[in-house]
Amino acid sequence: MGMASPAQMTPGLDLAALDAITEAVESGAGLPDVVRAAARALEASLVLLDRTGAVLAVAARSPADERSLLDGAAGVDSIDLRVADAGVGQLRMRARSTPGAALVRLVTTLVASEVERVRAPPGPRRRPAARSSAPRSPASSAIPTRSSCAHPRSAST
């Protein structure tokens, strides 16, 4: 019999709870939808802050709940979000029940990765190489000969 993974050993870990989060990430729905899905998975109210402290998304039960999350009131857990040792933000959470540590770690990793993806500059757009109808000359791609690459000192001797 093989060893159980941490997810299998954690009582009550419902991986189906992650389905809405992964769907939001895969579809590019945006941080507000990802945070709402995370709040449902964790059974918690959440506020997502970027690394400067600006609010990126909120999933709270009421305006008063949102204010208490922002103020870091009693019962609010602050979780630093990191991707590859770089801080990308903070998730403030008030759980209605006690989520398992493995679930919290999975959810915060997904949220942190999405924050980093959204923040990253767009990559270069790949365009097809311009094609000429003229055939390429074999001479244009010829490998230089030894004499054409001679070192300057060897030419003077």
MARMILUM-548629 format. One record per residue (C-alpha): residue number from 1; residue in one letter; x, y, z. Coordinates in Angstrom, 1 decimal, always signed. Example, Ala and Ser with C-alpha at 12.3 -4.5 7.8 and 13.67 -1.06 7.14 Angstrom:
(1,'A',(+12.3,-4.5,+7.8))
(2,'S',(+13.7,-1.1,+7.1))
! end
This chain:
(1,'M',(+0.0,+0.0,+0.0))
(2,'G',(+1.4,+3.4,-1.0))
(3,'M',(+1.8,+6.5,+1.1))
(4,'A',(-1.2,+8.9,+1.2))
(5,'S',(-0.7,+12.4,-0.1))
(6,'P',(-1.3,+15.3,+2.2))
(7,'A',(-4.6,+16.1,+0.5))
(8,'Q',(-5.7,+12.5,+1.2))
(9,'M',(-4.6,+12.6,+4.8))
(10,'T',(-6.4,+15.9,+5.6))
(11,'P',(-9.8,+15.1,+6.9))
(12,'G',(-12.6,+17.0,+5.1))
(13,'L',(-10.6,+18.3,+2.2))
(14,'D',(-13.0,+18.7,-0.6))
(15,'L',(-11.1,+19.1,-3.8))
(16,'A',(-14.4,+19.8,-5.6))
(17,'A',(-14.4,+23.1,-3.7))
(18,'L',(-11.5,+24.2,-5.9))
(19,'D',(-13.4,+23.6,-9.2))
(20,'A',(-15.0,+27.1,-9.3))
(21,'I',(-11.6,+28.7,-8.6))
(22,'T',(-9.8,+26.8,-11.3))
(23,'E',(-12.7,+27.5,-13.7))
(24,'A',(-12.4,+31.2,-13.0))
(25,'V',(-8.6,+31.1,-13.5))
(26,'E',(-8.8,+29.1,-16.7))
(27,'S',(-11.5,+31.3,-18.3))
(28,'G',(-9.7,+34.5,-17.4))
(29,'A',(-12.7,+35.7,-15.5))
(30,'G',(-10.6,+38.1,-13.4))
(31,'L',(-9.6,+38.6,-9.8))
(32,'P',(-13.1,+39.5,-8.4))
(33,'D',(-14.5,+36.1,-9.7))
(34,'V',(-11.4,+34.2,-8.5))
(35,'V',(-11.8,+35.8,-5.0))
(36,'R',(-15.5,+35.1,-4.9))
(37,'A',(-14.8,+31.4,-5.7))
(38,'A',(-12.1,+31.3,-3.1))
(39,'A',(-14.4,+32.7,-0.5))
(40,'R',(-17.0,+30.0,-1.3))
(41,'A',(-14.3,+27.3,-1.1))
(42,'L',(-13.0,+28.5,+2.2))
(43,'E',(-16.4,+29.5,+3.6))
(44,'A',(-14.9,+32.9,+4.4))
(45,'S',(-15.1,+36.6,+3.7))
(46,'L',(-12.0,+37.7,+1.8))
(47,'V',(-10.2,+40.9,+0.8))
(48,'L',(-7.4,+40.7,-1.7))
(49,'L',(-4.7,+43.4,-1.5))
(50,'D',(-1.8,+44.0,-3.9))
(51,'R',(+1.7,+44.4,-2.5))
(52,'T',(+1.2,+48.1,-2.1))
(53,'G',(-2.0,+47.6,+0.0))
(54,'A',(-4.4,+48.6,-2.7))
(55,'V',(-7.7,+46.6,-2.7))
(56,'L',(-7.9,+44.3,-5.8))
(57,'A',(-11.1,+42.3,-4.9))
(58,'V',(-13.6,+41.8,-2.1))
(59,'A',(-15.9,+38.9,-1.2))
(60,'A',(-17.5,+40.0,+2.0))
(61,'R',(-21.0,+39.4,+3.5))
(62,'S',(-21.6,+43.1,+4.2))
(63,'P',(-20.0,+46.5,+4.0))
(64,'A',(-19.3,+46.2,+7.8))
(65,'D',(-17.6,+42.9,+7.2))
(66,'E',(-15.5,+44.4,+4.4))
(67,'R',(-14.4,+47.3,+6.7))
(68,'S',(-13.4,+44.9,+9.5))
(69,'L',(-11.3,+42.9,+7.0))
(70,'L',(-9.6,+46.1,+5.7))
(71,'D',(-9.0,+47.2,+9.3))
(72,'G',(-7.6,+43.8,+10.3))
(73,'A',(-10.1,+43.5,+13.2))
(74,'A',(-10.1,+40.6,+15.6))
(75,'G',(-10.8,+37.3,+14.0))
(76,'V',(-9.2,+38.4,+10.7))
(77,'D',(-6.3,+36.3,+9.4))
(78,'S',(-3.7,+38.0,+7.1))
(79,'I',(-2.0,+35.7,+4.7))
(80,'D',(+1.0,+36.9,+2.7))
(81,'L',(+0.8,+35.8,-0.9))
(82,'R',(+4.0,+34.7,-2.5))
(83,'V',(+5.1,+33.4,-5.9))
(84,'A',(+8.6,+32.1,-6.2))
(85,'D',(+9.7,+33.9,-3.0))
(86,'A',(+8.3,+37.3,-4.3))
(87,'G',(+5.5,+38.9,-2.3))
(88,'V',(+2.6,+39.6,-4.6))
(89,'G',(+0.0,+40.7,-2.1))
(90,'Q',(-2.1,+39.8,+0.9))
(91,'L',(-5.3,+37.9,+1.5))
(92,'R',(-7.3,+38.9,+4.5))
(93,'M',(-9.8,+36.2,+5.7))
(94,'R',(-12.5,+35.8,+8.2))
(95,'A',(-13.6,+32.2,+8.1))
(96,'R',(-17.1,+31.1,+9.2))
(97,'S',(-15.7,+27.6,+9.9))
(98,'T',(-12.1,+26.4,+10.2))
(99,'P',(-10.8,+25.5,+6.8))
(100,'G',(-8.1,+22.9,+6.6))
(101,'A',(-4.5,+24.1,+6.3))
(102,'A',(-4.1,+22.2,+3.0))
(103,'L',(-7.2,+23.9,+1.5))
(104,'V',(-6.0,+27.3,+2.6))
(105,'R',(-2.6,+26.7,+1.1))
(106,'L',(-4.0,+25.5,-2.2))
(107,'V',(-6.4,+28.4,-2.5))
(108,'T',(-3.9,+31.0,-1.5))
(109,'T',(-1.4,+29.6,-4.0))
(110,'L',(-4.0,+29.8,-6.8))
(111,'V',(-4.9,+33.3,-5.9))
(112,'A',(-1.3,+34.4,-5.6))
(113,'S',(-0.5,+32.9,-9.0))
(114,'E',(-3.5,+34.7,-10.6))
(115,'V',(-2.4,+38.0,-9.0))
(116,'E',(+1.0,+37.6,-10.5))
(117,'R',(-0.4,+36.6,-13.9))
(118,'V',(-2.6,+39.6,-14.0))
(119,'R',(+0.2,+41.9,-12.9))
(120,'A',(+2.7,+40.6,-15.4))
(121,'P',(+3.4,+42.6,-18.5))
(122,'P',(+1.9,+41.1,-21.6))
(123,'G',(+4.4,+38.9,-23.5))
(124,'P',(+5.5,+39.7,-27.0))
(125,'R',(+2.9,+38.8,-29.6))
(126,'R',(+4.1,+36.2,-32.0))
(127,'R',(+3.7,+37.2,-35.6))
(128,'P',(+4.4,+34.9,-38.5))
(129,'A',(+7.7,+35.7,-40.1))
(130,'A',(+7.4,+37.8,-43.2))
(131,'R',(+7.9,+35.5,-46.2))
(132,'S',(+9.4,+36.6,-49.4))
(133,'S',(+8.4,+35.0,-52.7))
(134,'A',(+12.0,+35.2,-53.8))
(135,'P',(+14.1,+32.1,-53.1))
(136,'R',(+16.9,+32.5,-50.5))
(137,'S',(+20.4,+32.6,-51.8))
(138,'P',(+22.6,+29.7,-50.6))
(139,'A',(+25.4,+32.2,-50.3))
(140,'S',(+23.5,+34.3,-47.7))
(141,'S',(+23.5,+31.4,-45.3))
(142,'A',(+27.0,+30.1,-46.1))
(143,'I',(+29.3,+29.2,-43.2))
(144,'P',(+32.4,+31.5,-43.1))
(145,'T',(+35.7,+29.9,-44.1))
(146,'R',(+38.7,+29.8,-41.9))
(147,'S',(+40.5,+32.4,-44.0))
(148,'S',(+37.6,+34.8,-43.7))
(149,'C',(+37.8,+34.5,-39.9))
(150,'A',(+41.6,+34.8,-39.6))
(151,'H',(+42.9,+36.5,-36.5))
(152,'P',(+44.5,+39.9,-37.2))
(153,'R',(+47.9,+38.9,-35.7))
(154,'S',(+48.1,+35.8,-37.9))
(155,'A',(+47.6,+38.0,-41.0))
(156,'S',(+50.7,+40.1,-40.2))
(157,'T',(+53.1,+37.2,-39.9))
! end
